[in-house]
Amino acid sequence: MIKISNDTLKITLHAPDGEKGYYRGTRFDWAGVFAEIGYRGCNYAEPWFEAYSPLMHDAVCGPAEEFSPIGLEDSSAGEPFLKIGVGVLEKMEGEYDRFKLHEILDPGQRSLHVEEDSVTFGHSVYMSSGYGYEYVKKVSLTGPDSFRISHKLVNTGSRTLKGDVYNHNFFTMGLLETGASRQLDFPFRPEGDWRAEYSEVGFTEDGIRFTRTLQKGESVFTGNLHEAGKGLEGSPNAFVLREQQTGRGVSSRCSEPMIKSVFWSNHRIACIEPYVGFDVRPGDVFGFDIDYSLL
């Protein structure tokens, strides 16, 4: 466990480890997997799932990021493709499924640097096909109630790295059940495509609201969430998640606009998932920051 703290905020992170690591799935970035975001007596990053396995695709807590696969279209079943933050994976038969566990052909090289108020994770991978990167992710305390996740992606290969990355934002809000007390607001009027005709959740002028508590086993989902009338690209990448019952909350703002977003919730969590696009040519660098404030 890696711990950083100040007088009011304590963050605990799991170190990436291919043999004994807390998370060894092939969906989410292994760097910066949260064990605790402790503020005012509440852990905002507790396990929200019923069962746990280090190989389970979503056994992660707090802000968790997934990069889209790279080079998948160039490979056949049994051949390699790239997953930033994880390594070189083996392609399976059929359509790519992020929920399945893929074999890791090359985990790459990792580094770790810990200071009193920050943790810096490094990951580098190079494929013979020409894809390669150096990726740096830094989690740092920025105030008594705030922290930042910084990202830098350097293209060290001969082929362009193009895709997207999103943050699942698994904030648990004290493990209270998701219901009318859970409120999500945006700096714009949202619209999107609900998976079903839900009566228990819907859009408002500036957010998402629940009409009742979700029961165990229930979930709701909307895709292509964006600013009304603007289309999918360029909406402000910011939100505020509140639990009215306790007054707790999380405010987030990203330095890059979102190209789209989705929303998913079950009886424990209500997750907004903003996507950021990247198109990094050989030798170029791409970076972005996400700032979080706890309320």
N, C-alpha and C positions, 0 to 999 in steps of 0.2 A: 504494500500500500504506500502511496505517495501522499503526503499531507502538506497543505499550505494553509495559512490562516492569518487573520489580523484579530483585533479585539472583538469583532462582532460576527465575522464570516469565516467559516471553516469549509474547505474543499478537500475531499479525499478522492484520489484517482487510482485506478488499477494500471499497473505497468504491463505493456504488451509482452506476452510470453507464449511461444508456440507450444510449450509442453505443459506449463502449469498455470497459464493465464486465466483470469476470470471469464474472459470472452475469447473464444477461438472459432467463432462462426465465420462465414465468408460473405456476409452481407454488409455489415457496418465497419467503418474505419476502426482499427484496433487502438489507435492513439486517442488518449483523452476519454477513456471509458470511466464514467463517474460512479463512485460508490456513495458519496455524500456531498450535499450542498446544504450545510447547516447554518441557519440564520434565525434568530429570535425563537429558539427552541423547536424549530421545525426542520426536518430533513426533506428537501425538495426533490431528492433523487433516490427514493427508496425503490426496491423491487416491486413492480406492479403486476407481475405475472404469477400464476399459481404454482407452476413447476419450473425448475431451473436445470439447465444443462449448459456447460461452457460451449457446446457446439450448436445450441439452439439459435436460430437465425436472428431472433430479436431479444436475446437475454442481456439487454443493455438498459441503463437508467439515465435520467437527465438528458441533456443535449447529446444526441447521437447522430452521426453523419454517415451518409452512404453516397459513394461516387458511382456513376453509371459505368458499366463495363466498357473497356476500350479494346479494339481489335477483334471483337467478337465476330463481326461480319467477314473477317479475313481468315477465320479458322474453321476447321471441321471438327466433328466429334473426336475427342481424344487429343486435340491440339490445344496450345496455350492461348490465353487471352489475359488482359491486364485488369486488375481491380485496385485502384489507388487506395492506399491505406491497409490493404490486405496482402497483395503480392500477385504472382503469376498463377492463374488457376487453369484447370483442365476443363475444356468444354464438354458438356454432356450431349447425349442424343436429344433431338427435339428442340423446342423453343427454350430460350434462356429463362430460368426461374430463380429469382433472387432469394426465394424462401428455401431453396434446397442447399445442402452442404456440398460444396465443390472441393475436389482435391486440390491442395496447394502444391504446385510444382516447384515454386521458388518463393520463399517468404521474404526475400530481399534482406537488406541490412538495416538494423535499427540502432538509434542512439537515444540517450535520455540525459537531460541536464536539469537538475533541481536547484532552485534558489528558494529563499524564504517566502517569496510572494508569487512565484511562477514555476511552471514546469514546461520544458520544451522537449517535444518528441520529434525525432527525425526518422525518415524512412526513405531508402533509395532502392530502386529496382531498375534493371536493364534487361531487355529481351533481345535476342538475336535478330528478331524481325525489325528492329529499329525503334521500338518504343522504349522510352526510359525517362525516369524522373527522379528528382530529389524533392521530398515533401517535408515541410516543417510545420508543425502544429504546436501552438503555445497557448497554455491556459494561465492567465495571470489575474491576480486581484487588482482592481482599479479603484477601490474605495471601500468604505465600511459596509456597504450593501451591494457591491457590484463586482463583476468580473468580465473578462473579455476572452474570446477564443479567436486567435489570429492564425491565418493560413497563408502559406507561401508554397507555390508549386513551380519548380524549375524544370523545364523540358531539357533533359540531357541526352535525348535520342535524336534520331534523324527524321522522325515522323511526327506530325502534329498530334497533340493531345486535345481531343475535342469531346465535350460531353456536358454533364451537369452534376451537381452535388446538392443534396438537401439535408436539412436537419430535422429529425423526427420530434425533438422537444418533448421527451417523456417526463414531464414534471408531475410529481405525485401530489403536491399540495396537502401533505399530511395524511395521505391515503384516505381522505374523505371520498364518499361515493359521488360520482358525477351526476349532477342534477341541476335544478333551477338556480342553485347558489353559485354554480360555475359559469363564469362569463368570459367571453373572448371578444376583444375589441380591436379594430384596425383603424388606421388613419384615412380610411376611404369606405365607401359603401360597397360591400362584397356581393358577389354573385358566383354561382358555380352549379355543378351538376350533381344533385344528390343521387345516391345509389338506389334509393327507394323513396316512396312517398311517406316520409316520416311525419308523425304527429308530435313526437317528443323533442324535436330539434328543428331550428330554422334560422334564416337570416333576418337581421334587423337592419336599420339604416347604417349602422357602423360596426356590426359584429355578428356573433352567433350566440343564440340563447337556447336553453333547454326548458321544457315545460314540466318535466318530471324526472325523477331519478332513474337512471338506467339500471337494469337488473343484471346480475351475473349471467354471462353468456350473450348479452346483447351488445351490439356495436352499431355505430352509424358512420357514414363515409360520404364525403363529397369530393369530386375531382375538379380540376381546372378552376379552382377558386382564384378570383382576380378582382380588380377594381371594376365596378359596374360601368359599362360603356367604353372601356379602354382596351379590352382585349387581354390576351394572356401575358404580354411582355411589358415590363417597365413599371409595374405597380410598386409602391413603396414597400420595402421589406421590413416591416415592423408590426408588432402586435403587443397587446397587454392581456395577460391571463389572470383572472381574479377569482378568488373564492370568497364570496360575500359573507359567508357564515363566520369566517375567522378573520377577514381583512387581509389575508395573505395574498400575494400575487407575484407575478414576474412580468417585467417589461423588457422587450427585446428590440434591437434595431441593428440591421446589417448595413455595411458600407456599400454593398452591391444591390441593385434592384432585383426583385424576383422575376423570373421568367414564367413562373406559374406557382401554384401551391395546391396542396390537398389538405383535407382535414379528416382525422379519424379519432374516434372516441369509443371507449368501453366504460364499464362501471367504475373504473379507477382513474383513468386519465383522459384528458381531452387535448389531442396533439395537433397543432398546426405545423405543416411541413413545407416551408418555403424553399423553392429551388433557385439555385444560382447557376448560370451557364458559364462555361469557359471554353476558350479556343486558343491554345498556347502553341505557337510555332517553335521549331527547334531553336534552342538558345534563349528563348523568351521566358519571362517570369509572370505569373499571375498570383494575385493575393487579395484577400478580403478579411474583414473583421466582423465578428458578431459581439455586440455589447449587451450584457444582461444586467438588469437592476432588480433586486428583490424588494417587494413592497411590504 
